[in-house]
Amino acid sequence: MIWDKEKECIDKEDLKQLQLERLQSTIHRVYRNVPFYRRMFDKEGIDPDSFSRIEDIKKIPFTTKNDLRENYPYGLFAVPLREVVRIHTSSGTTGMPIVVGYTKGDLKIWSELVARVLSAGGVTKDDVIQIAFNYGLFTGAFGFHYGAEKIGASVIPVSIENPRKQIKIMQDYKTTALISTPSYALLIANTILEMDINPNFLSLKFGLFGAEPWSERIRKEIEEKLKITATDNYGLSEVMGPGVAGECLEKNGLHINEDHFLFEIIDPHTLEPLEEGQTGELVITTLTKEAFPVLRFRTGDLTRFLPGKCPCGRTLRRIDRIMGRTDDMIIIRGLKIFPSQIETILYEIEGKQPNYQIILERQSGVDNITILLEVTEDIFSDVMKEQSQLINIIKERLSSEFGLSFNVKL
């Protein structure tokens, strides 16, 4: 399979009509089959037949992770369990895991959407794909596995293994594409250097990384160390898994699969919609999910719609790479700061991924922010003057970026 131009180059009006028809179908299905949504509609006085425009979606209250957890395990399924052929869950790191189901039709669409992401990232049927996600209840490994098979590529389901074993497999099986988290890819890259292996002798060409935010600096480091083209992709278990959005080889934003999902970006505090280019919380409504549809799900992920067209020719809109989460956002003296922004600056100064802590304190009614930076061998110095210079450089960069004074300690 190669890029399906017809499906990713959709006329704006045709797309809007398709979204409306699929939204209407989803609303009627959840009202009939999901007690949670039926109660919500009845409480708000919402008539399922009243949706004549996409904009009418604003009538519907948001769905939150708490709503999903409170309906554990099958309370939000829109089909009988006998029609569910696959069950996955979220990690459950902040409470009860969220259980999601898939019908045969869901798995077919899932495979096709992940195949889109893979094709956008340069992968073809001639590639050998090494999947280094954990095979289990997490959606990442299985989503990419079936998407790769849809393309016709060869799949190596390595899962999570010792980096040295991953590298051995890359060498022996002639892996051309690596799929993992960016942090794990960086671990593999550094292990290759430790083993004194020339990455040019590997067959790797592409890396498709996701499941955690990562900066442009991390991308550059991975690309330089592994000699590959690295692209970002986005998905979440509560909505589908991988396949929601992905970068093309232009690497200027993630193309969102608008024919299967409706995207909104809202202010996480006022819950009002934001204009194109403004950063806010991503909200997703599924348009074709059968087993586990969700309406206006607050992802907690922060991004923005990108203006303009992509040179690759795809007409589906793009979002910026995920910069963090709403619960990561720091508001200090009226300024909104995300750890990822601080990390980018520390990376630029140190030249590698930093280990650090952010400490917020209120003294005499004034908020103060301190960065504790781990002292590594690279920046360790017996000369106090050199340490002092490093601290001053970091302070100046942070102050220049945010217009705020930072305390910095090694």
Buried (B, 14 or more C-beta within 10 A) or exposed (E): BEBEEEBBEBEEEEBBEBBBEBBBEBBEBBBEBBEBBBEBBEEEEBEBEEBEEBEBBEBBBBBEBEBBBEBBBBBBBBBEEEBBEBBBBBEEEEEBBBBBBBBEBBBEBBBBBBBBBBBBBBBBEEBBBBBBBEBEBBBBBBBBBBBBBBBEBBBBBBEBEEBEEBBEBBBEBEBBBBBBBBBBBBBBBBBBEEEEBEBEEBEBBBBBBBBEBBBEBBBEBBBEBBBBBBBBBBBBBBBBBBBBBBBBEBBBBBBBBBBBBBBBBBEBEEEEBBEEEEBBBBBBBBBBBBBBBBBBBBBBBBBBBBEEEBEBEBBBBBBBBBBBBBEBBBEBEEEBBBBBBBBBBBBEBBEEBBEBEBEEEEEEEEBBBEBBBEBEEEBEBEEEEEBEEBBEEBBEBBEEBBEBEBBBEB
